[in-house]
Amino acid sequence: YVVYSGISCSNELIKTIELGASPSIVFDALQPLCAEAAPVVFTQANEITGLSGDGIYSGAGITQAHVFDPAKATAGDHIIRYTFTGDNGCATFAEQLQRAMV
């Protein structure tokens, strides 16, 4: 990177930076559930480039990292977010609508 003062001064700085690989995920559509249905384990989201790391679901009715309890979410539409964080610290997320019906 070179900076000029506009007159005759200049300064140069060379620095090496490391870029981490960005995760890429797919999050398939979620099927509607009855509000009184038993809790379900979500498996619809995955990192697709082979990057190692951890993914978690969050939102109304999520009782553990991958478990959705429709009774805790109550009837209605809820946004469920899947967040994947690679071991390198880079993260991304995707969202799907989860409908809990009466």
KAGI-V887523 format. One record per pair of residues at least 24 apart in sequence whose C-alpha atoms are under 8 Angstrom apart, sorted by sequence separation. I is the first residue (numbers start at 1). GAP is how many residues later the second one is. If there is no record, write none. Layout:
BEGIN
i=[I;I]
gap=[GAP;GAP]
END
This chain:
BEGIN
i=[23;24;42;57;58;75;76;23;24;41;42;57;75;76;23;41;42;56;57;74;75;40;41;55;56;73;75;23;39;40;55;56;39;40;55;21;39;54;55;70;38;39;53;54;37;38;53;54;37;53;54;36;37;52;53;35;36;51;52;34;35;51;33;45;47;35;35;35;34;27;25;23;23;23;22;33;35;30;32;33;34;35;36;21;23;25;27;29;30;31;32;33;34;35;20;22;23;24;25;26;27;28;29;30;31;32;33;34;20;21;22;23;25;27;32;20;22]
gap=[24;24;24;24;24;24;24;25;25;25;25;25;25;25;26;26;26;26;26;26;26;27;27;27;27;27;27;28;28;28;28;28;29;29;29;30;30;30;30;30;31;31;31;31;32;32;32;32;33;33;33;34;34;34;34;35;35;35;35;36;36;36;37;37;37;38;39;40;41;55;59;61;62;63;64;65;65;66;66;66;66;66;66;67;67;67;67;67;67;67;67;67;67;67;68;68;68;68;68;68;68;68;68;68;68;68;68;68;69;69;69;69;69;69;69;70;70]
END
